[in-house]
Each structure stands twice: as C-alpha cells, then as structure tokens.
Amino acid sequence: MVVYPLTSMATKKEELRAMMNSDLENLLIQVGDYDTFLEGKLCCSSCGTVLNADNVALVLPVQNGDSIKLKYCCDNVECMKNF
C-alpha cells in the first residue's frame, strides 16, 4: 500500500511513503474511518469496491477546505491509474 505525504504534492518531487498492512488499522483509527472499514462500508474512491486489508492499494490525502480528507483506492490497476 502506498500513502502519499500530506504536504504539498504538486510543488516538489517527493519520495513515496509505503506502509505495512499492519499499520492500516492505526491509520484508520487516527482518521476516524476504522468503524466504517470494519462495517464493510469503506469503498474505493474510483470504483466503489468495498475495501479490506487485502485490497487497499493507495491512500491519498485530498485538500477539503481547511482540512484534509483521505481517499482510498483498491488494488485494481484501472482504479490506480485514476490517481
């Protein structure tokens, strides 16, 4: 799984940060998406596939007004191309 840094991605070249699947639970808890994930309601932002620990491929920060929201992407190659 790849997690893009929360800093400005468009202005400078940055190294991609990867995380282990074991860290996914901590990330989801931190951002308040853990219960949604456990309930099978967290979906790929591209195709709508329900996400689980085995098919989360990308976690991308997106500016949402004054806050940052995370978008999730499944491991489908076509979905990853959209990001």
Summary of the structure (lengths in Angstrom):
residues: 83
radius of gyration: 12.5
end to end distance: 13.5
largest distance: 37.4
contacts: 190
relative contact order: 0.21
helix: 25%
strand: 28%
